[in-house]
Amino acid sequence: MTAQSKVNIKAAVEAVLIPVENGGYMVQLRGESGGTYTVSNANGPIAYGAMATAKTAVRKHNSSLPVDLKPTI
């Protein structure tokens, strides 16, 4: 996870999990201004293999940030 991702997690007001085709989840953050950011590493957006892993990665840097699935409706 990049340093920018860690800072963005700390500043986020919402985090949603977005399912990816290969069975993992990406984490999209939203800030107070409405801007969005996908949690990334040096190779680009991170696709976590399990929902629990994605939630743990976010909560490690912001324990008060709720992490839920992105609604589809």
MOPAC internal coordinates of N, CA, C and O (Angstrom, degrees):
PM7 1SCF
backbone

  N    0.0000 0     0.00 0     0.00 0    0    0    0
  C    1.4511 1     0.00 0     0.00 0    1    0    0
  C    1.5312 1   107.63 1     0.00 0    2    1    0
  O    1.2310 1   121.08 1   -45.87 1    3    2    1
  N    1.3214 1   115.53 1   134.13 1    3    2    1
  C    1.4563 1   119.78 1  -179.24 1    5    3    2
  C    1.5262 1   111.29 1   -74.44 1    6    5    3
  O    1.2310 1   121.21 1   -18.86 1    7    6    5
  N    1.3259 1   115.29 1   161.14 1    7    6    5
  C    1.4651 1   120.71 1   176.01 1    9    7    6
  C    1.5288 1   109.86 1   -61.86 1   10    9    7
  O    1.2310 1   120.10 1   143.18 1   11   10    9
  N    1.3263 1   117.40 1   -36.82 1   11   10    9
  C    1.4629 1   120.97 1   178.73 1   13   11   10
  C    1.5202 1   110.64 1   -63.20 1   14   13   11
  O    1.2310 1   120.27 1   139.70 1   15   14   13
  N    1.3200 1   117.09 1   -40.30 1   15   14   13
  C    1.4629 1   120.40 1   177.85 1   17   15   14
  C    1.5217 1   111.06 1   -61.53 1   18   17   15
  O    1.2310 1   120.32 1   137.15 1   19   18   17
  N    1.3215 1   116.99 1   -42.85 1   19   18   17
  C    1.4650 1   121.27 1   179.68 1   21   19   18
  C    1.5235 1   111.29 1   -61.91 1   22   21   19
  O    1.2310 1   120.22 1   135.93 1   23   22   21
  N    1.3241 1   117.19 1   -44.07 1   23   22   21
  C    1.4647 1   121.56 1   178.41 1   25   23   22
  C    1.5216 1   110.40 1   -64.33 1   26   25   23
  O    1.2310 1   120.30 1   138.04 1   27   26   25
  N    1.3180 1   117.04 1   -41.96 1   27   26   25
  C    1.4639 1   120.85 1   179.60 1   29   27   26
  C    1.5257 1   111.98 1   -65.88 1   30   29   27
  O    1.2310 1   120.03 1   144.30 1   31   30   29
  N    1.3264 1   117.55 1   -35.70 1   31   30   29
  C    1.4643 1   120.41 1   176.15 1   33   31   30
  C    1.5189 1   109.85 1   -62.57 1   34   33   31
  O    1.2310 1   120.35 1   136.58 1   35   34   33
  N    1.3194 1   116.93 1   -43.42 1   35   34   33
  C    1.4685 1   121.11 1   179.59 1   37   35   34
  C    1.5257 1   111.64 1   -62.17 1   38   37   35
  O    1.2310 1   120.21 1   146.39 1   39   38   37
  N    1.3273 1   117.21 1   -33.61 1   39   38   37
  C    1.4651 1   121.88 1  -176.30 1   41   39   38
  C    1.5268 1   113.52 1   -91.30 1   42   41   39
  O    1.2310 1   119.84 1   167.95 1   43   42   41
  N    1.3183 1   117.91 1   -12.05 1   43   42   41
  C    1.4659 1   121.55 1  -174.21 1   45   43   42
  C    1.5251 1   112.37 1   -68.32 1   46   45   43
  O    1.2310 1   121.57 1   -29.66 1   47   46   45
  N    1.3379 1   114.59 1   150.34 1   47   46   45
  C    1.4631 1   121.23 1   173.96 1   49   47   46
  C    1.5307 1   111.06 1  -107.55 1   50   49   47
  O    1.2310 1   120.79 1   168.85 1   51   50   49
  N    1.3257 1   116.09 1   -11.15 1   51   50   49
  C    1.4591 1   120.99 1   179.17 1   53   51   50
  C    1.5207 1   109.15 1  -153.26 1   54   53   51
  O    1.2310 1   120.89 1   -36.76 1   55   54   53
  N    1.3266 1   115.90 1   143.24 1   55   54   53
  C    1.4564 1   121.69 1   173.99 1   57   55   54
  C    1.5163 1   108.08 1  -133.91 1   58   57   55
  O    1.2310 1   120.55 1   -51.77 1   59   58   57
  N    1.3169 1   116.56 1   128.23 1   59   58   57
  C    1.4600 1   120.62 1   178.31 1   61   59   58
  C    1.5245 1   109.82 1  -122.47 1   62   61   59
  O    1.2310 1   121.67 1   -34.51 1   63   62   61
  N    1.3235 1   114.40 1   145.49 1   63   62   61
  C    1.4611 1   121.16 1   177.00 1   65   63   62
  C    1.5160 1   108.55 1   -94.92 1   66   65   63
  O    1.2310 1   121.01 1   -50.69 1   67   66   65
  N    1.3096 1   115.68 1   129.31 1   67   66   65
  C    1.4568 1   121.35 1  -179.35 1   69   67   66
  C    1.5323 1   108.14 1  -113.21 1   70   69   67
  O    1.2310 1   119.81 1   -64.91 1   71   70   69
  N    1.3304 1   117.97 1   115.09 1   71   70   69
  C    1.4685 1   119.96 1   178.29 1   73   71   70
  C    1.5313 1   110.99 1   -61.74 1   74   73   71
  O    1.2310 1   121.08 1   -39.63 1   75   74   73
  N    1.3268 1   115.54 1   140.37 1   75   74   73
  C    1.4654 1   120.92 1   175.92 1   77   75   74
  C    1.5194 1   108.44 1  -112.57 1   78   77   75
  O    1.2310 1   120.50 1   -19.56 1   79   78   77
  N    1.2962 1   116.64 1   160.44 1   79   78   77
  C    1.4613 1   122.87 1  -172.27 1   81   79   78
  C    1.5245 1   114.04 1   -57.20 1   82   81   79
  O    1.2310 1   119.64 1   145.55 1   83   82   81
  N    1.3221 1   118.29 1   -34.45 1   83   82   81
  C    1.4683 1   119.92 1  -175.60 1   85   83   82
  C    1.5258 1   113.07 1   -85.77 1   86   85   83
  O    1.2310 1   119.84 1  -168.41 1   87   86   85
  N    1.3230 1   117.91 1    11.59 1   87   86   85
  C    1.4451 1   121.49 1   174.34 1   89   87   86
  C    1.5080 1   115.90 1    97.79 1   90   89   87
  O    1.2310 1   119.48 1  -177.31 1   91   90   89
  N    1.3109 1   118.59 1     2.69 1   91   90   89
  C    1.4528 1   120.91 1   179.39 1   93   91   90
  C    1.5184 1   112.05 1  -100.70 1   94   93   91
  O    1.2310 1   121.20 1    13.43 1   95   94   93
  N    1.3261 1   115.32 1  -166.57 1   95   94   93
  C    1.4608 1   121.87 1  -179.50 1   97   95   94
  C    1.5157 1   110.23 1  -138.71 1   98   97   95
  O    1.2310 1   120.61 1   -42.45 1   99   98   97
  N    1.3160 1   116.44 1   137.55 1   99   98   97
  C    1.4580 1   122.12 1   170.29 1  101   99   98
  C    1.5261 1   107.04 1  -103.53 1  102  101   99
  O    1.2310 1   120.63 1   -27.26 1  103  102  101
  N    1.3309 1   116.41 1   152.74 1  103  102  101
  C    1.4549 1   121.39 1  -179.78 1  105  103  102
  C    1.5205 1   108.71 1  -108.64 1  106  105  103
  O    1.2310 1   120.76 1   -58.19 1  107  106  105
  N    1.3229 1   116.15 1   121.81 1  107  106  105
  C    1.4573 1   121.74 1   176.00 1  109  107  106
  C    1.5281 1   108.13 1  -109.07 1  110  109  107
  O    1.2310 1   121.31 1   -51.41 1  111  110  109
  N    1.3228 1   115.10 1   128.59 1  111  110  109
  C    1.4578 1   122.16 1  -179.37 1  113  111  110
  C    1.5103 1   110.01 1  -102.98 1  114  113  111
  O    1.2310 1   120.61 1   -29.34 1  115  114  113
  N    1.3398 1   116.43 1   150.66 1  115  114  113
  C    1.4608 1   121.72 1   173.32 1  117  115  114
  C    1.5152 1   107.62 1  -127.52 1  118  117  115
  O    1.2310 1   120.91 1   -46.26 1  119  118  117
  N    1.3281 1   115.87 1   133.74 1  119  118  117
  C    1.4522 1   121.50 1   178.59 1  121  119  118
  C    1.5164 1   111.37 1   -96.14 1  122  121  119
  O    1.2310 1   120.91 1    -4.28 1  123  122  121
  N    1.3246 1   115.87 1   175.72 1  123  122  121
  C    1.4658 1   121.25 1   179.95 1  125  123  122
  C    1.5184 1   112.82 1   -58.42 1  126  125  123
  O    1.2310 1   120.11 1   147.23 1  127  126  125
  N    1.3225 1   117.40 1   -32.77 1  127  126  125
  C    1.4614 1   121.21 1  -178.60 1  129  127  126
  C    1.5307 1   112.59 1   -79.09 1  130  129  127
  O    1.2310 1   120.50 1   174.08 1  131  130  129
  N    1.3467 1   116.65 1    -5.92 1  131  130  129
  C    1.4584 1   120.37 1  -179.32 1  133  131  130
  C    1.5217 1   113.47 1    95.89 1  134  133  131
  O    1.2310 1   120.19 1   172.25 1  135  134  133
  N    1.3256 1   117.23 1    -7.75 1  135  134  133
  C    1.4547 1   120.37 1   178.23 1  137  135  134
  C    1.5148 1   111.64 1   -67.97 1  138  137  135
  O    1.2310 1   120.46 1   -28.33 1  139  138  137
  N    1.3286 1   116.73 1   151.67 1  139  138  137
  C    1.4595 1   121.08 1  -179.97 1  141  139  138
  C    1.5204 1   110.77 1  -120.02 1  142  141  139
  O    1.2310 1   121.33 1   -22.29 1  143  142  141
  N    1.3210 1   115.06 1   157.71 1  143  142  141
  C    1.4616 1   122.52 1  -179.18 1  145  143  142
  C    1.5212 1   107.74 1  -152.36 1  146  145  143
  O    1.2310 1   120.02 1   -43.32 1  147  146  145
  N    1.3141 1   117.57 1   136.68 1  147  146  145
  C    1.4599 1   122.19 1   175.96 1  149  147  146
  C    1.5219 1   108.65 1   -98.17 1  150  149  147
  O    1.2310 1   120.45 1   -51.90 1  151  150  149
  N    1.3295 1   116.75 1   128.10 1  151  150  149
  C    1.4632 1   121.96 1  -179.50 1  153  151  150
  C    1.5306 1   108.42 1   -58.81 1  154  153  151
  O    1.2310 1   121.34 1   -48.93 1  155  154  153
  N    1.3406 1   115.04 1   131.07 1  155  154  153
  C    1.4676 1   120.80 1  -171.92 1  157  155  154
  C    1.5225 1   112.20 1  -134.06 1  158  157  155
  O    1.2310 1   121.95 1   -15.69 1  159  158  157
  N    1.3369 1   113.87 1   164.31 1  159  158  157
  C    1.4592 1   121.44 1   167.09 1  161  159  158
  C    1.5239 1   107.29 1  -121.56 1  162  161  159
  O    1.2310 1   119.87 1    11.17 1  163  162  161
  N    1.3063 1   117.85 1  -168.83 1  163  162  161
  C    1.4622 1   121.09 1  -176.70 1  165  163  162
  C    1.5240 1   112.97 1   -60.97 1  166  165  163
  O    1.2310 1   119.73 1   157.00 1  167  166  165
  N    1.3291 1   118.13 1   -23.00 1  167  166  165
  C    1.4655 1   121.89 1  -178.70 1  169  167  166
  C    1.5171 1   113.99 1   -94.18 1  170  169  167
  O    1.2310 1   119.94 1   176.96 1  171  170  169
  N    1.3390 1   117.73 1    -3.04 1  171  170  169
  C    1.4600 1   121.17 1  -179.07 1  173  171  170
  C    1.5135 1   111.19 1   123.46 1  174  173  171
  O    1.2310 1   120.08 1    16.75 1  175  174  173
  N    1.3373 1   117.45 1  -163.25 1  175  174  173
  C    1.4672 1   121.14 1  -178.83 1  177  175  174
  C    1.5285 1   111.94 1   -56.93 1  178  177  175
  O    1.2310 1   120.98 1   -40.60 1  179  178  177
  N    1.3187 1   115.74 1   139.40 1  179  178  177
  C    1.4646 1   121.78 1  -179.41 1  181  179  178
  C    1.5237 1   109.63 1   -88.18 1  182  181  179
  O    1.2310 1   120.56 1   -48.64 1  183  182  181
  N    1.3203 1   116.54 1   131.36 1  183  182  181
  C    1.4615 1   122.38 1   171.93 1  185  183  182
  C    1.5266 1   106.30 1  -107.66 1  186  185  183
  O    1.2310 1   120.57 1   -75.02 1  187  186  185
  N    1.3269 1   116.51 1   104.98 1  187  186  185
  C    1.4606 1   121.85 1   178.68 1  189  187  186
  C    1.5178 1   109.08 1   -76.27 1  190  189  187
  O    1.2310 1   120.13 1   -38.01 1  191  190  189
  N    1.3239 1   117.36 1   141.99 1  191  190  189
  C    1.4491 1   121.69 1  -176.09 1  193  191  190
  C    1.5162 1   114.94 1   -72.78 1  194  193  191
  O    1.2310 1   120.49 1   157.45 1  195  194  193
  N    1.3381 1   116.67 1   -22.55 1  195  194  193
  C    1.4611 1   120.21 1  -178.34 1  197  195  194
  C    1.5246 1   109.71 1  -140.90 1  198  197  195
  O    1.2310 1   121.01 1   -27.59 1  199  198  197
  N    1.3271 1   115.67 1   152.41 1  199  198  197
  C    1.4609 1   121.17 1   179.32 1  201  199  198
  C    1.5284 1   110.93 1   -59.73 1  202  201  199
  O    1.2310 1   120.28 1   137.52 1  203  202  201
  N    1.3180 1   117.07 1   -42.48 1  203  202  201
  C    1.4582 1   121.24 1  -178.99 1  205  203  202
  C    1.5295 1   111.73 1   -62.26 1  206  205  203
  O    1.2310 1   120.23 1   141.74 1  207  206  205
  N    1.3086 1   117.17 1   -38.26 1  207  206  205
  C    1.4618 1   121.62 1   179.05 1  209  207  206
  C    1.5227 1   110.75 1   -65.43 1  210  209  207
  O    1.2310 1   120.25 1   137.88 1  211  210  209
  N    1.3103 1   117.12 1   -42.12 1  211  210  209
  C    1.4638 1   121.62 1   178.81 1  213  211  210
  C    1.5295 1   110.64 1   -63.96 1  214  213  211
  O    1.2310 1   120.53 1   135.08 1  215  214  213
  N    1.3390 1   116.59 1   -44.92 1  215  214  213
  C    1.4671 1   120.30 1   179.00 1  217  215  214
  C    1.5178 1   111.48 1   -62.86 1  218  217  215
  O    1.2310 1   120.20 1   137.76 1  219  218  217
  N    1.3217 1   117.23 1   -42.24 1  219  218  217
  C    1.4636 1   121.48 1   179.65 1  221  219  218
  C    1.5238 1   111.19 1   -63.14 1  222  221  219
  O    1.2310 1   120.21 1   139.17 1  223  222  221
  N    1.3214 1   117.20 1   -40.83 1  223  222  221
  C    1.4631 1   120.93 1  -179.97 1  225  223  222
  C    1.5209 1   111.28 1   -61.22 1  226  225  223
  O    1.2310 1   120.23 1   140.34 1  227  226  225
  N    1.3207 1   117.17 1   -39.66 1  227  226  225
  C    1.4703 1   121.30 1   179.76 1  229  227  226
  C    1.5213 1   110.19 1   -73.55 1  230  229  227
  O    1.2310 1   120.04 1   133.01 1  231  230  229
  N    1.3124 1   117.53 1   -46.99 1  231  230  229
  C    1.4657 1   121.27 1  -176.12 1  233  231  230
  C    1.5261 1   112.60 1   -65.68 1  234  233  231
  O    1.2310 1   120.16 1   157.27 1  235  234  233
  N    1.3277 1   117.30 1   -22.73 1  235  234  233
  C    1.4647 1   120.99 1   176.67 1  237  235  234
  C    1.5270 1   110.53 1   -62.07 1  238  237  235
  O    1.2310 1   120.47 1   148.96 1  239  238  237
  N    1.3348 1   116.70 1   -31.04 1  239  238  237
  C    1.4650 1   121.63 1  -176.34 1  241  239  238
  C    1.5204 1   113.51 1  -105.50 1  242  241  239
  O    1.2310 1   119.87 1   164.88 1  243  242  241
  N    1.3447 1   117.85 1   -15.12 1  243  242  241
  C    1.4634 1   121.43 1   177.31 1  245  243  242
  C    1.5282 1   107.69 1  -156.96 1  246  245  243
  O    1.2310 1   121.35 1   -90.20 1  247  246  245
  N    1.3320 1   115.01 1    89.80 1  247  246  245
  C    1.4670 1   119.79 1  -173.67 1  249  247  246
  C    1.5237 1   113.43 1   -68.27 1  250  249  247
  O    1.2310 1   119.85 1   162.09 1  251  250  249
  N    1.3239 1   117.89 1   -17.91 1  251  250  249
  C    1.4663 1   119.69 1  -179.21 1  253  251  250
  C    1.5276 1   113.43 1   -93.17 1  254  253  251
  O    1.2310 1   119.91 1   177.67 1  255  254  253
  N    1.3148 1   117.77 1    -2.33 1  255  254  253
  C    1.4649 1   121.78 1  -178.02 1  257  255  254
  C    1.5264 1   110.32 1   -83.55 1  258  257  255
  O    1.2310 1   119.52 1   -62.32 1  259  258  257
  N    1.3372 1   118.53 1   117.68 1  259  258  257
  C    1.4724 1   119.38 1   176.97 1  261  259  258
  C    1.5283 1   110.32 1   -70.96 1  262  261  259
  O    1.2310 1   121.24 1   -41.12 1  263  262  261
  N    1.3139 1   115.24 1   138.88 1  263  262  261
  C    1.4702 1   121.80 1   179.72 1  265  263  262
  C    1.5195 1   107.70 1  -122.10 1  266  265  263
  O    1.2310 1   120.23 1   -64.76 1  267  266  265
  N    1.3238 1   117.16 1   115.24 1  267  266  265
  C    1.4699 1   122.04 1  -178.05 1  269  267  266
  C    1.5055 1   110.27 1  -131.66 1  270  269  267
  O    1.2310 1   121.22 1   -15.10 1  271  270  269
  N    1.3197 1   115.28 1   164.90 1  271  270  269
  C    1.4584 1   120.21 1   172.48 1  273  271  270
  C    1.5131 1   110.44 1   -64.83 1  274  273  271
  O    1.2310 1   120.49 1   -34.17 1  275  274  273
  N    1.3093 1   116.68 1   145.83 1  275  274  273
  C    1.4554 1   120.89 1   175.43 1  277  275  274
  C    1.5277 1   108.74 1   -70.60 1  278  277  275
  O    1.2310 1   119.65 1   -49.53 1  279  278  277
  N    1.3383 1   118.27 1   130.47 1  279  278  277
  C    1.4592 1   119.85 1   179.43 1  281  279  278
  C    1.5353 1   111.11 1   -63.57 1  282  281  279
  O    1.2310 1   120.94 1   -30.44 1  283  282  281
  N    1.3059 1   115.80 1   149.56 1  283  282  281
  C    1.4634 1   120.12 1   178.21 1  285  283  282
  C    1.5243 1   111.57 1  -109.49 1  286  285  283
  O    1.2310 1   119.88 1  -174.43 1  287  286  285
  N    1.3267 1   117.83 1     5.57 1  287  286  285
  C    1.4677 1   120.62 1   179.61 1  289  287  286
  C    1.5227 1   110.02 1  -113.45 1  290  289  287
  O    1.2310 1   120.10 1   180.00 1  291  290  289

